[in-house]
Structures are given as structure tokens and as C-alpha cells.
Amino acid sequence: MPPKQSYTRERILQAAETIMKRDGFEIVNARSLAKELGCSTQPIYSVFKKMEDLKTELYTVVVNQFMETVNAKKEEEDFLNYATRVFIMTAKNDSHLFRFIYNSHNFDGKNLHELLSEYETNRLICERLTKDYSLSEKQGQTAWWKIWFVVYGISTMLATNKLSISDAEVFSLVQSTISDIIKNGE
């Protein structure tokens, strides 16, 4: 008798992440998971009662992984530069992941302050802006919001379009915009 396959929560989430990164989050469903795992949909629904539960948990897993990647260098002298580069390069090189994290309605109902203070990375960048550039707390927060919108906008364009722009051009644009925002102290 062949050994019984074990379809654990972790294994199903790993398969969902593989599909999401390869094909996009819209493709993650019970059938695509069953195909990826080589099983029927029954093991999936025995672990996750609804696909929405799986997608919510998958979102938490990939956001935590992404934030760990960014926070791994939080002691860097220029953490803002590092964090924006990771953000932009993820959008460019792993567009399905970027779109799942930032364009899949997981921010629904949150205001800007909640969104930008929810994650340690955002709080650290805001604190560093305030300290490194001698800004008031309000100026640091406003500067970070403006920088985040610029980086988010460029990253979304890179993730959803085939832009003809070099990495050097993107980073030069971002750095000059950040410098302008900081110079204005807001």
C-alpha cells in the first residue's frame, strides 16, 4: 500500500505561494491548488473551509516574508534607500508578489495612517527620516507619506506595465524626489 499523502496547512500555503508568484493571485483557487499538489480539492477544503481564508493567511505569510527581507538591513546607514530599492525591485522582478501585497484589496477600510504605521518597516523609516534629517515628528511623517506615494506609484507602474526605463533611471528619479521632499522639510 502506498504511503498516505499529507496535505498540511504549510504545504498548501506553499503551493498557493508558488502559484501566486508564477501565475498571479487571481489564479489561486481550489482547482489550481489541487493540480499543483497532485490531489483532489478535498484535502484543501479539509484544511481551509473557504478559499478566502487561505488567501488571507497567504497574504499574512508573504507580507511577513517581504517585511523580514526589508527589515534584515534595518541597521543600514541608509535604510530608506535600501528599503525603497527592495520595494521597487520586487515590483519589477516579482510583479505577481508585489501586486498580491499592494494591489489586491488587502488595504480595504484602512486609512493612510493605519496603513503606514501598521508595519515596523514604515515606522522605522519615519523615525530615521525624523532623526537623520532633523525633522519634527510631523515633518518626518509627512515626508515619509510623500516618499511612499512616489515609490508606490513608480513600483505599481513597473509591476503592471512593461516600461522602458533602466534601474539607474528609476533610482535616480526616486533619489532626487526624496532629496526634494526632505529639503522642503515636509
Backbone as a printed PyTorch tensor [residue, N CA C, xyz], in Angstrom:
tensor([[[  0.8440,  -1.1750,   0.0000],
         [  0.0000,   0.0000,   0.0000],
         [  0.8950,   1.2460,   0.0000]],

        [[  0.6610,   2.1960,  -0.9320],
         [  1.4960,   3.3980,  -0.9820],
         [  1.2660,   4.2640,   0.2540]],

        [[  2.2980,   5.0490,   0.6400],
         [  2.1350,   5.8990,   1.8170],
         [  1.0670,   6.9720,   1.5730]],

        [[  0.3370,   7.2960,   2.6050],
         [ -0.7100,   8.3060,   2.5260],
         [ -0.0490,   9.6870,   2.4300]],

        [[ -0.5170,  10.5080,   1.4860],
         [ -0.0010,  11.8660,   1.3390],
         [ -0.5350,  12.7440,   2.4670]],

        [[  0.2960,  13.6080,   2.9430],
         [ -0.1120,  14.5350,   3.9940],
         [ -0.1710,  15.9370,   3.4030]],

        [[ -1.3410,  16.5230,   3.4170],
         [ -1.5280,  17.8680,   2.8800],
         [ -1.7310,  18.8250,   4.0550]],

        [[ -0.6170,  19.2770,   4.5820],
         [ -0.6390,  20.1570,   5.7450],
         [ -0.9670,  21.5820,   5.3190]],

        [[ -1.3150,  22.3850,   6.2870],
         [ -1.5790,  23.8070,   6.0850],
         [ -0.3660,  24.4630,   5.4080]],

        [[  0.8230,  24.1600,   5.9140],
         [  2.0510,  24.7490,   5.3670],
         [  2.2740,  24.3330,   3.9210]],

        [[  2.0420,  23.0720,   3.6230],
         [  2.2510,  22.5770,   2.2580],
         [  1.2540,  23.2210,   1.2900]],

        [[  0.0270,  23.3740,   1.7240],
         [ -0.9850,  24.0100,   0.8770],
         [ -0.6470,  25.4820,   0.6660]],

        [[ -0.2300,  26.1570,   1.7240],
         [  0.1660,  27.5660,   1.5950],
         [  1.3780,  27.7230,   0.6900]],

        [[  2.3080,  26.8050,   0.7930],
         [  3.4920,  26.8470,  -0.0730],
         [  3.0910,  26.6840,  -1.5360]],

        [[  2.1680,  25.7740,  -1.8070],
         [  1.6710,  25.5850,  -3.1810],
         [  0.9450,  26.8370,  -3.6550]],

        [[  0.1500,  27.4490,  -2.7780],
         [ -0.5630,  28.6770,  -3.1290],
         [  0.4190,  29.7990,  -3.4410]],

        [[  1.4890,  29.9040,  -2.6500],
         [  2.5030,  30.9270,  -2.8980],
         [  3.2050,  30.6840,  -4.2350]],

        [[  3.4970,  29.4310,  -4.5410],
         [  4.1250,  29.0970,  -5.8200],
         [  3.2420,  29.5310,  -6.9820]],

        [[  1.9740,  29.1950,  -6.9090],
         [  1.0300,  29.5750,  -7.9760],
         [  0.9280,  31.0910,  -8.0730]],

        [[  0.7830,  31.7520,  -6.9310],
         [  0.6480,  33.2100,  -6.9230],
         [  1.8640,  33.8750,  -7.5550]],

        [[  3.0550,  33.4480,  -7.1980],
         [  4.2630,  34.0670,  -7.7400],
         [  4.4580,  33.7530,  -9.2260]],

        [[  4.0450,  32.5880,  -9.6410],
         [  4.2260,  32.1680, -11.0280],
         [  3.1410,  32.7320, -11.9460]],

        [[  1.8700,  32.6530, -11.4910],
         [  0.7400,  32.9460, -12.3760],
         [ -0.1180,  34.1300, -11.9360]],

        [[  0.0070,  34.5690, -10.7060],
         [ -0.8040,  35.6770, -10.1930],
         [ -1.8130,  35.2020,  -9.1670]],

        [[ -2.1810,  36.0950,  -8.2510],
         [ -3.0790,  35.7120,  -7.1600],
         [ -4.4780,  35.3880,  -7.6410]],

        [[ -4.8540,  35.9100,  -8.8080],
         [ -6.1860,  35.6330,  -9.3430],
         [ -6.3530,  34.1550,  -9.7040]],

        [[ -5.2600,  33.4730,  -9.9440],
         [ -5.2750,  32.0770, -10.3820],
         [ -5.3460,  31.1080,  -9.2030]],

        [[ -5.0710,  31.5970,  -7.9920],
         [ -5.0940,  30.7180,  -6.8240],
         [ -6.5370,  30.3630,  -6.4860]],

        [[ -6.8810,  29.0890,  -6.6880],
         [ -8.1980,  28.5670,  -6.3360],
         [ -8.0340,  27.0880,  -5.9960]],

        [[ -9.1080,  26.4560,  -5.5830],
         [ -9.0150,  25.0520,  -5.1520],
         [ -8.5250,  24.1510,  -6.2720]],

        [[ -8.9870,  24.3840,  -7.4790],
         [ -8.5600,  23.5290,  -8.6040],
         [ -7.0820,  23.7090,  -8.9380]],

        [[ -6.6190,  24.9550,  -8.9860],
         [ -5.1990,  25.1590,  -9.3100],
         [ -4.3110,  24.6020,  -8.1940]],

        [[ -4.7640,  24.7270,  -6.9570],
         [ -4.0070,  24.1460,  -5.8420],
         [ -3.9800,  22.6280,  -5.9220]],

        [[ -5.1310,  22.0260,  -6.2150],
         [ -5.2020,  20.5710,  -6.3290],
         [ -4.2600,  20.0810,  -7.4310]],

        [[ -4.2470,  20.7950,  -8.5320],
         [ -3.3530,  20.4220,  -9.6350],
         [ -1.8830,  20.5460,  -9.2130]],

        [[ -1.5580,  21.6420,  -8.5510],
         [ -0.1780,  21.8680,  -8.0940],
         [  0.2630,  20.7950,  -7.1020]],

        [[ -0.6530,  20.3850,  -6.2270],
         [ -0.3480,  19.3990,  -5.1970],
         [ -0.4970,  17.9580,  -5.6820]],

        [[ -1.1700,  17.7840,  -6.8160],
         [ -1.4080,  16.4290,  -7.3130],
         [ -2.4480,  15.6790,  -6.4920]],

        [[ -3.5220,  16.3710,  -6.1490],
         [ -4.5660,  15.7500,  -5.3380],
         [ -5.9310,  16.2900,  -5.7740]],

        [[ -6.9640,  15.8380,  -5.1120],
         [ -8.2960,  16.4010,  -5.3470],
         [ -8.4160,  17.6770,  -4.5080]],

        [[ -9.5470,  18.3540,  -4.6080],
         [ -9.7570,  19.5590,  -3.8140],
         [-10.0890,  19.2350,  -2.3520]],

        [[-10.4580,  17.9900,  -2.0730],
         [-10.8750,  17.5930,  -0.7240],
         [ -9.8270,  17.9180,   0.3470]],

        [[ -8.5460,  17.5770,   0.1640],
         [ -7.5670,  17.9040,   1.2110],
         [ -7.4470,  19.4150,   1.4590]],

        [[ -7.6390,  20.1910,   0.4360],
         [ -7.5400,  21.6510,   0.5750],
         [ -8.6790,  22.1570,   1.4490]],

        [[ -9.9010,  21.6810,   1.1330],
         [-11.0620,  22.1270,   1.9040],
         [-11.1310,  21.4900,   3.2920]],

        [[-10.3670,  20.4410,   3.5260],
         [-10.3270,  19.8900,   4.8830],
         [ -9.4540,  20.7560,   5.7850]],

        [[ -8.5230,  21.5020,   5.1880],
         [ -7.6510,  22.3910,   5.9570],
         [ -8.2140,  23.8200,   5.9820]],

        [[ -8.6710,  24.2940,   4.8400],
         [ -9.2310,  25.6410,   4.7230],
         [-10.6980,  25.5170,   4.3230]],

        [[-11.5870,  25.9840,   5.1700],
         [-13.0280,  25.8580,   4.8990],
         [-13.4570,  26.6990,   3.6960]],

        [[-12.7960,  27.8610,   3.5270],
         [-13.1030,  28.7470,   2.4010],
         [-11.7880,  29.1930,   1.7590]],

        [[-11.8160,  29.4160,   0.4570],
         [-10.6200,  29.8950,  -0.2360],
         [-10.2280,  31.2780,   0.2630]],

        [[-11.1870,  32.0650,   0.6740],
         [-10.8760,  33.3890,   1.2070],
         [-10.0050,  33.2810,   2.4580]],

        [[-10.2360,  32.2570,   3.2750],
         [ -9.3940,  32.0280,   4.4630],
         [ -7.9590,  31.7190,   4.0440]],

        [[ -7.8070,  30.9010,   3.0290],
         [ -6.4720,  30.5700,   2.5260],
         [ -5.7770,  31.8240,   2.0080]],

        [[ -6.4710,  32.6240,   1.2100],
         [ -5.8590,  33.8290,   0.6440],
         [ -5.4830,  34.8300,   1.7350]],

        [[ -6.3060,  34.9350,   2.7720],
         [ -5.9890,  35.8300,   3.8910],
         [ -4.7230,  35.3590,   4.6000]],

        [[ -4.6350,  34.0640,   4.8360],
         [ -3.4450,  33.5240,   5.5030],
         [ -2.2130,  33.6300,   4.6010]],

        [[ -2.3900,  33.3740,   3.3150],
         [ -1.2900,  33.5220,   2.3580],
         [ -0.7840,  34.9620,   2.3600]],

        [[ -1.6990,  35.9050,   2.3880],
         [ -1.3120,  37.3220,   2.4150],
         [ -0.4310,  37.6020,   3.6350]],

        [[ -0.8450,  37.1330,   4.7870],
         [ -0.0720,  37.3450,   6.0140],
         [  1.3210,  36.7280,   5.8870]],

        [[  1.3930,  35.5220,   5.3530],
         [  2.6750,  34.8280,   5.1980],
         [  3.6110,  35.6150,   4.2810]],

        [[  3.1400,  36.0150,   3.1020],
         [  4.0410,  36.6800,   2.1520],
         [  4.4030,  38.0900,   2.5900]],

        [[  3.4890,  38.7870,   3.2490],
         [  3.8300,  40.1180,   3.7610],
         [  4.9000,  39.9920,   4.8390]],

        [[  4.7530,  39.0340,   5.7290],
         [  5.7670,  38.8410,   6.7730],
         [  7.1190,  38.4880,   6.1690]],

        [[  7.1450,  37.6590,   5.1320],
         [  8.4010,  37.3170,   4.4550],
         [  9.0170,  38.5650,   3.8190]],

        [[  8.1800,  39.3490,   3.1570],
         [  8.6530,  40.5680,   2.4910],
         [  9.2230,  41.5480,   3.5230]],

        [[  8.5050,  41.7330,   4.6120],
         [  8.9640,  42.6610,   5.6450],
         [ 10.2500,  42.1640,   6.3040]],

        [[ 10.3990,  40.8570,   6.4710],
         [ 11.6460,  40.2990,   7.0090],
         [ 12.8140,  40.6150,   6.0890]],

        [[ 12.5860,  40.5210,   4.7840],
         [ 13.6320,  40.8420,   3.8100],
         [ 14.0600,  42.2880,   3.9530]],

        [[ 13.1010,  43.1830,   4.0310],
         [ 13.4210,  44.6060,   4.1620],
         [ 14.0660,  44.8820,   5.5180]],

        [[ 13.4920,  44.3500,   6.5730],
         [ 13.9960,  44.6380,   7.9170],
         [ 15.3330,  43.9830,   8.2290]],

        [[ 15.7630,  43.0600,   7.3890],
         [ 17.0580,  42.4050,   7.6110],
         [ 18.2020,  43.4160,   7.6190]],

        [[ 18.0070,  44.5510,   6.9810],
         [ 19.0600,  45.5670,   6.9050],
         [ 18.6320,  46.8710,   7.5710]],

        [[ 17.7830,  46.7630,   8.5800],
         [ 17.2700,  47.9690,   9.2240],
         [ 18.3470,  48.7790,   9.9320]],

        [[ 19.4890,  48.1860,  10.1740],
         [ 20.5910,  48.9110,  10.8190],
         [ 21.4750,  49.6200,   9.7980]],

        [[ 21.2030,  49.4260,   8.5150],
         [ 21.9810,  50.0840,   7.4580],
         [ 21.9490,  51.5980,   7.6600]],

        [[ 23.0380,  52.2390,   7.2770],
         [ 23.1080,  53.6900,   7.4140],
         [ 22.0100,  54.3660,   6.5920]],

        [[ 21.8050,  53.8780,   5.3800],
         [ 20.7680,  54.4710,   4.5290],
         [ 19.6370,  53.4560,   4.3140]],

        [[ 18.9390,  53.1700,   5.3980],
         [ 17.8480,  52.1970,   5.3770],
         [ 16.7460,  52.6110,   4.4090]],

        [[ 16.4530,  53.8930,   4.3120],
         [ 15.4240,  54.3760,   3.3910],
         [ 15.7670,  53.9900,   1.9490]],

        [[ 17.0070,  54.2140,   1.5580],
         [ 17.4500,  53.8700,   0.2150],
         [ 17.3410,  52.3600,  -0.0180]],

        [[ 17.8080,  51.5850,   0.9430],
         [ 17.7260,  50.1230,   0.8270],
         [ 16.2730,  49.6620,   0.7080]],

        [[ 15.4100,  50.1580,   1.5870],
         [ 14.0120,  49.7350,   1.5940],
         [ 13.3030,  50.0980,   0.2880]],

        [[ 13.5560,  51.3020,  -0.2220],
         [ 12.9080,  51.6940,  -1.4830],
         [ 13.4230,  50.8440,  -2.6410]],

        [[ 14.6900,  50.4920,  -2.6250],
         [ 15.2310,  49.6290,  -3.6860],
         [ 14.6010,  48.2350,  -3.6470]],

        [[ 14.4480,  47.6670,  -2.4580],
         [ 13.8120,  46.3510,  -2.3410],
         [ 12.3830,  46.4210,  -2.8620]],

        [[ 11.6750,  47.4470,  -2.4720],
         [ 10.2910,  47.6470,  -2.8900],
         [ 10.1910,  47.7230,  -4.4160]],

        [[ 11.0160,  48.5790,  -5.0120],
         [ 10.9880,  48.7790,  -6.4650],
         [ 11.4260,  47.5220,  -7.2070]],

        [[ 12.4860,  46.8720,  -6.7460],
         [ 12.9740,  45.6800,  -7.4420],
         [ 11.9900,  44.5140,  -7.3100]],

        [[ 11.2650,  44.4460,  -6.2020],
         [ 10.2360,  43.4150,  -6.0700],
         [  9.1430,  43.6690,  -7.1020]],

        [[  8.7400,  44.9180,  -7.2520],
         [  7.7210,  45.2540,  -8.2510],
         [  8.1880,  44.8880,  -9.6540]],

        [[  9.4340,  45.1620,  -9.9280],
         [  9.9720,  44.9150, -11.2710],
         [ 10.2150,  43.4300, -11.5430]],

        [[ 10.7910,  42.7270, -10.5690],
         [ 11.2300,  41.3480, -10.7970],
         [ 10.2820,  40.2760, -10.2970]],

        [[  9.3450,  40.6440,  -9.4470],
         [  8.3940,  39.6780,  -8.8910],
         [  7.0210,  40.3530,  -8.8350]],

        [[  6.5460,  40.7320, -10.0300],
         [  5.3470,  41.5650, -10.1200],
         [  4.1080,  40.9030,  -9.5250]],

        [[  3.9840,  39.5790,  -9.6410],
         [  2.8140,  38.9160,  -9.0460],
         [  2.8190,  39.0550,  -7.5250]],

        [[  3.9830,  38.9140,  -6.9210],
         [  4.0930,  39.0850,  -5.4710],
         [  3.7560,  40.5230,  -5.0950]],

        [[  4.3440,  41.4860,  -5.7820],
         [  4.0770,  42.8920,  -5.4960],
         [  2.5850,  43.1950,  -5.6280]],

        [[  1.9830,  42.7450,  -6.7100],
         [  0.5600,  43.0130,  -6.9340],
         [ -0.3010,  42.3540,  -5.8620]],

        [[  0.0680,  41.1540,  -5.4200],
         [ -0.6930,  40.4890,  -4.3670],
         [ -0.6200,  41.2920,  -3.0700]],

        [[  0.5660,  41.7680,  -2.7290],
         [  0.7240,  42.5130,  -1.4840],
         [  0.0650,  43.8890,  -1.5690]],

        [[  0.2790,  44.5990,  -2.6710],
         [ -0.1040,  46.0070,  -2.7180],
         [ -1.2990,  46.3490,  -3.6040]],

        [[ -1.8010,  45.4320,  -4.3930],
         [ -2.9140,  45.7550,  -5.2870],
         [ -4.0660,  44.7680,  -5.1960]],

        [[ -4.1950,  44.0360,  -4.1040],
         [ -5.2290,  43.0000,  -4.0450],
         [ -6.3270,  43.2810,  -3.0240]],

        [[ -6.5690,  44.5290,  -2.7310],
         [ -7.6570,  44.9520,  -1.8350],
         [ -7.4430,  44.5510,  -0.3820]],

        [[ -6.2450,  44.2200,   0.0010],
         [ -5.9920,  43.8800,   1.4010],
         [ -5.8530,  45.1170,   2.2800]],

        [[ -5.9150,  46.3110,   1.6710],
         [ -5.8800,  47.5550,   2.4420],
         [ -7.2810,  48.1020,   2.6640]],

        [[ -8.2910,  47.4400,   2.1200],
         [ -9.6630,  47.9430,   2.1920],
         [-10.0310,  48.3480,   3.6110]],

        [[-10.5690,  49.5500,   3.7370],
         [-11.0570,  50.0320,   5.0190],
         [-10.0170,  50.6970,   5.8900]],

        [[ -8.7420,  50.6820,   5.4770],
         [ -7.6950,  51.3020,   6.2920],
         [ -7.4550,  52.7250,   5.8070]],

        [[ -7.1730,  53.6050,   6.7420],
         [ -6.7870,  54.9450,   6.3220],
         [ -5.2630,  54.9830,   6.1530]],

        [[ -4.7710,  56.0770,   5.6280],
         [ -3.3410,  56.1820,   5.3120],
         [ -2.4720,  56.0100,   6.5530]],

        [[ -2.8590,  56.6220,   7.6470],
         [ -2.0700,  56.4990,   8.8750],
         [ -1.9870,  55.0430,   9.3320]],

        [[ -3.1120,  54.3300,   9.3060],
         [ -3.1180,  52.9150,   9.7050],
         [ -2.2070,  52.0990,   8.7960]],

        [[ -2.3220,  52.3530,   7.5120],
         [ -1.5300,  51.6090,   6.5350],
         [ -0.0330,  51.8130,   6.7510]],

        [[  0.3670,  53.0560,   6.9120],
         [  1.7960,  53.3490,   7.0150],
         [  2.3730,  53.1350,   8.4070]],

        [[  1.5390,  52.9330,   9.4060],
         [  2.0790,  52.6640,  10.7380],
         [  1.9090,  51.1970,  11.1350]],

        [[  1.2460,  50.4190,  10.2930],
         [  0.9790,  49.0200,  10.6200],
         [  2.2460,  48.1720,  10.6740]],

        [[  3.2000,  48.4760,   9.8270],
         [  4.3880,  47.6390,   9.7220],
         [  5.6190,  48.3330,  10.2960]],

        [[  6.4600,  47.5290,  10.9360],
         [  7.6780,  48.0310,  11.5670],
         [  8.5380,  48.8090,  10.5720]],

        [[  8.6400,  48.3270,   9.3540],
         [  9.4730,  48.9790,   8.3460],
         [  9.0800,  50.4380,   8.1670]],

        [[  7.7940,  50.6900,   8.0340],
         [  7.3260,  52.0560,   7.8370],
         [  7.6130,  52.9230,   9.0590]],

        [[  7.4050,  52.3750,  10.2330],
         [  7.6960,  53.1260,  11.4610],
         [  9.1930,  53.4420,  11.5590]],

        [[ 10.0310,  52.4670,  11.2190],
         [ 11.4820,  52.6790,  11.2730],
         [ 11.9230,  53.7600,  10.3020]],

        [[ 11.4020,  53.7070,   9.0880],
         [ 11.7880,  54.7100,   8.0870],
         [ 11.3640,  56.0930,   8.5430]],

        [[ 10.1710,  56.2070,   9.0520],
         [  9.6770,  57.5030,   9.5420],
         [ 10.5630,  58.0150,  10.6800]],

        [[ 10.9090,  57.1510,  11.6110],
         [ 11.7870,  57.5380,  12.7240],
         [ 13.1580,  57.9670,  12.2240]],

        [[ 13.6880,  57.1990,  11.2590],
         [ 15.0180,  57.5230,  10.7170],
         [ 14.9990,  58.8470,   9.9530]],

        [[ 13.9530,  59.1040,   9.1880],
         [ 13.8330,  60.3830,   8.4880],
         [ 13.8520,  61.5380,   9.4870]],

        [[ 13.0730,  61.3780,  10.5300],
         [ 12.9780,  62.4100,  11.5590],
         [ 14.3410,  62.6700,  12.1970]],

        [[ 15.0190,  61.5950,  12.5720],
         [ 16.3130,  61.7100,  13.2530],
         [ 17.4260,  62.1530,  12.2960]],

        [[ 17.5760,  61.4560,  11.1670],
         [ 18.7020,  61.6970,  10.2650],
         [ 18.6680,  63.0710,   9.6020]],

        [[ 17.4700,  63.6320,   9.4170],
         [ 17.3600,  64.9070,   8.7080],
         [ 16.8360,  66.0310,   9.6010]],

        [[ 16.8700,  65.7970,  10.9120],
         [ 16.4560,  66.8030,  11.8980],
         [ 15.0800,  67.3830,  11.5840]],

        [[ 14.1390,  66.4950,  11.3350],
         [ 12.7670,  66.9190,  11.0700],
         [ 11.9410,  66.7220,  12.3320]],

        [[ 10.8820,  67.4880,  12.4360],
         [  9.9520,  67.2380,  13.5300],
         [  9.2390,  65.9200,  13.2430]],

        [[  8.5660,  65.3840,  14.2430],
         [  7.8450,  64.1210,  14.0480],
         [  6.8100,  64.2680,  12.9280]],

        [[  6.0890,  65.3780,  12.9190],
         [  5.0730,  65.6120,  11.8900],
         [  5.7250,  65.7570,  10.5110]],

        [[  6.8460,  66.4840,  10.4350],
         [  7.5490,  66.6320,   9.1640],
         [  8.0620,  65.2840,   8.6540]],

        [[  8.6060,  64.4680,   9.5720],
         [  9.0870,  63.1380,   9.1830],
         [  7.9640,  62.2690,   8.6590]],

        [[  6.8260,  62.3150,   9.3340],
         [  5.6750,  61.5180,   8.9000],
         [  5.1700,  61.9940,   7.5370]],

        [[  5.0520,  63.2920,   7.3600],
         [  4.5920,  63.8400,   6.0840],
         [  5.5750,  63.5120,   4.9670]],

        [[  6.8680,  63.6410,   5.2550],
         [  7.8840,  63.3140,   4.2500],
         [  7.7770,  61.8450,   3.8520]],

        [[  7.6190,  60.9530,   4.8500],
         [  7.5090,  59.5320,   4.5360],
         [  6.2710,  59.2490,   3.7140]],

        [[  5.1510,  59.8680,   4.0030],
         [  3.9370,  59.6540,   3.2110],
         [  4.1880,  60.0330,   1.7510]],

        [[  4.8050,  61.1880,   1.5500],
         [  5.0700,  61.6490,   0.1780],
         [  6.0330,  60.6950,  -0.5350]],

        [[  7.0870,  60.3060,   0.1630],
         [  8.0550,  59.3710,  -0.4280],
         [  7.3760,  58.0560,  -0.7520]],

        [[  6.5570,  57.5490,   0.1710],
         [  5.8670,  56.2720,  -0.0430],
         [  4.9790,  56.3360,  -1.2720]],

        [[  4.2500,  57.4250,  -1.4500],
         [  3.3810,  57.5430,  -2.6220],
         [  4.1820,  57.5550,  -3.9180]],

        [[  5.3150,  58.2310,  -3.9230],
         [  6.1620,  58.2600,  -5.1200],
         [  6.6870,  56.8610,  -5.4260]],

        [[  7.2410,  56.1960,  -4.4110],
         [  7.8100,  54.8590,  -4.5990],
         [  6.7070,  53.8620,  -4.9740]],

        [[  5.5590,  53.9590,  -4.3050],
         [  4.4320,  53.0750,  -4.6170],
         [  3.9570,  53.2900,  -6.0510]],

        [[  3.8500,  54.5370,  -6.4670],
         [  3.4000,  54.8310,  -7.8340],
         [  4.3490,  54.2740,  -8.8860]],

        [[  5.6250,  54.5230,  -8.7130],
         [  6.6180,  54.0030,  -9.6590],
         [  6.6070,  52.4760,  -9.6390]],

        [[  6.5660,  51.9000,  -8.4570],
         [  6.5760,  50.4400,  -8.3410],
         [  5.3450,  49.8130,  -8.9880]],

        [[  4.1920,  50.4250,  -8.7950],
         [  2.9680,  49.9130,  -9.4190],
         [  3.0710,  49.9830, -10.9340]],

        [[  3.6350,  51.0620, -11.4410],
         [  3.8290,  51.1600, -12.8960],
         [  4.7660,  50.0630, -13.3930]],

        [[  5.8250,  49.7890, -12.6440],
         [  6.7660,  48.7390, -13.0400],
         [  6.1300,  47.3540, -12.9610]],

        [[  5.2710,  47.1300, -11.9680],
         [  4.6610,  45.8110, -11.7720],
         [  3.5420,  45.5340, -12.7630]],

        [[  2.9080,  46.5710, -13.2690],
         [  1.7300,  46.3640, -14.1150],
         [  1.9490,  46.7180, -15.5800]],

        [[  3.0910,  47.2550, -15.9140],
         [  3.3830,  47.6620, -17.2870],
         [  4.7970,  47.2390, -17.6620]],

        [[  5.0440,  47.2030, -18.9230],
         [  6.3920,  46.9340, -19.4150],
         [  7.0290,  48.2720, -19.7880]],

        [[  7.5380,  48.9660, -18.7790],
         [  8.1490,  50.2660, -19.0020],
         [  9.5690,  50.1120, -19.5170]],

        [[  9.9460,  51.0070, -20.3930],
         [ 11.3080,  51.0160, -20.9070],
         [ 12.0910,  52.0670, -20.1270]],

        [[ 12.5350,  51.6640, -18.9480],
         [ 13.3050,  52.5540, -18.0890],
         [ 14.3300,  51.7020, -17.3350]],

        [[ 15.5310,  52.1920, -17.2800],
         [ 16.5900,  51.4220, -16.6180],
         [ 16.4790,  51.5550, -15.1000]],

        [[ 17.0830,  50.6030, -14.4090],
         [ 17.1250,  50.6760, -12.9500],
         [ 17.7900,  51.9710, -12.5110]],

        [[ 18.8680,  52.3500, -13.1860],
         [ 19.5960,  53.5720, -12.8310],
         [ 18.6790,  54.7910, -12.9510]],

        [[ 17.8740,  54.8470, -14.0110],
         [ 16.9500,  55.9780, -14.1770],
         [ 15.8940,  56.0010, -13.0690]],

        [[ 15.3630,  54.8330, -12.7420],
         [ 14.3490,  54.7470, -11.6900],
         [ 14.9360,  55.2180, -10.3690]],

        [[ 16.0960,  54.6920,  -9.9920],
         [ 16.6860,  55.0360,  -8.7000],
         [ 17.1380,  56.4970,  -8.6520]],

        [[ 17.5870,  57.0260,  -9.7710],
         [ 17.9550,  58.4410,  -9.8290],
         [ 16.7190,  59.3210,  -9.6070]],

        [[ 15.6250,  58.9760, -10.2610],
         [ 14.3720,  59.7130, -10.0990],
         [ 13.8940,  59.6610,  -8.6410]],

        [[ 13.9200,  58.4740,  -8.0620],
         [ 13.4730,  58.3090,  -6.6760],
         [ 14.3760,  59.1060,  -5.7360]],

        [[ 15.6850,  58.9880,  -5.9050],
         [ 16.6130,  59.6960,  -5.0070],
         [ 16.4570,  61.2070,  -5.1110]],

        [[ 16.2920,  61.7290,  -6.3280],
         [ 16.1330,  63.1850,  -6.4540],
         [ 14.8090,  63.6380,  -5.8600]],

        [[ 13.7670,  62.8380,  -6.0030],
         [ 12.4740,  63.1820,  -5.4100],
         [ 12.5570,  63.1510,  -3.8900]],

        [[ 13.2120,  62.1370,  -3.3450],
         [ 13.3880,  62.0580,  -1.8890],
         [ 14.1680,  63.2730,  -1.3930]],

        [[ 15.2320,  63.6240,  -2.0940],
         [ 16.0310,  64.7940,  -1.6950],
         [ 15.1850,  66.0640,  -1.7000]],

        [[ 14.3610,  66.2460,  -2.7430],
         [ 13.4950,  67.4280,  -2.8220],
         [ 12.4950,  67.4580,  -1.6610]],

        [[ 11.9120,  66.3210,  -1.3570],
         [ 10.9350,  66.2500,  -0.2610],
         [ 11.6000,  66.5940,   1.0580]],

        [[ 12.7680,  66.0380,   1.3000],
         [ 13.4780,  66.2780,   2.5670],
         [ 13.9580,  67.7230,   2.6710]],

        [[ 14.4510,  68.2810,   1.5600],
         [ 14.9050,  69.6840,   1.5560],
         [ 13.7910,  70.6290,   1.9640]],

        [[ 12.5870,  70.3150,   1.4940],
         [ 11.4400,  71.1680,   1.8170],
         [ 10.9650,  70.9520,   3.2430]],

        [[ 11.5030,  69.9340,   3.9260],
         [ 11.1550,  69.7000,   5.3190],
         [  9.7200,  69.2690,   5.5200]],

        [[  9.1470,  68.7530,   4.5050],
         [  7.7590,  68.2680,   4.5990],
         [  7.5960,  67.2220,   3.5760]]])
